[in-house]
């Protein structure tokens, strides 16, 4: 018995040794697989006025707020047998709208502009078709150019290229548009840039939360971002406890993570985020002019509300309602 146990343990440690050695050889940092969003992690700012860079930061904070609400809803759904007869997130439009409003109302910078974000969200669902986004031809042309950029796939080591492409659009807006029109572009590029970072690192936890709410009590956000599907089955063990059959199996899954994210709604979600921010910014402009709003900024407040709503709406539509 002891000899058998020794052989099993020796084989296990040998397998771990091979896996770790392979990771070192490939230059992979284990922490890179852990992708929980951390609002303290600095995303390099775009070369635009700081209040518009804040739009992207607040956008990601808003998504985290909504995810926490979805997580709580999922745990309750899994616990309550009476809810099992109804689809999870059955009333998703009202849920997202209320969660977005709650986020805006509790945030110290946004809450003073309740008239702005309430107006930006009043026509939901479908901010982009609500009529608030009647952009000038010059603004629309730049938004189309931005959307074209955001629909291209950039791997993590290529994100500086994404930043450079968006910076070129911002520079064009600075030199050719009015101040208020340029602000719409700034809000859209800031949101799209931050959103790209966010979803690249957090798509897994949203996927598992939306499709497997019964596991939400078992795993924290970081762990959700490390779960995998293999042959349509959730693999829930840690990567050092034989979650993979071979080193190659692990490597293929890790190296394909960005592609999987991008081909399963990534491009649509990022484009929707930026479009929602532009529509929200336009709505903020309308209200600011009519009410002579002052302070941190009506345009950024509208952009945050619009971008957060569109982002959550799009990801849920893709990953739960169309599955």
Secondary structure by P-SEA (a helix, b strand, c coil): caaaaaaaaaaaaaaaaaaaaaaaaacccccccccccccccccccccccaaaaaaaaaaaaaaaaaaaaaaaaaaaaaacccccccccccaaaaaaaaaaaaaaaaccccccaaaaaaaaacccccccccccccccaaaaaaaaaaaaaaaccccccaaaaaaaaaaaaaaaaaccccaaaaaaaaaaaaaaaaaaaaaaccaaaaaaaaccccccccccaaaaaaccccccccccccccccccccaaaaaaaaaaaaaaaaaacaaaaaaaaaaaaaaaaaaaaaaaaacccccccaaaaaaaaaaaaaaaaaaaaaccccc
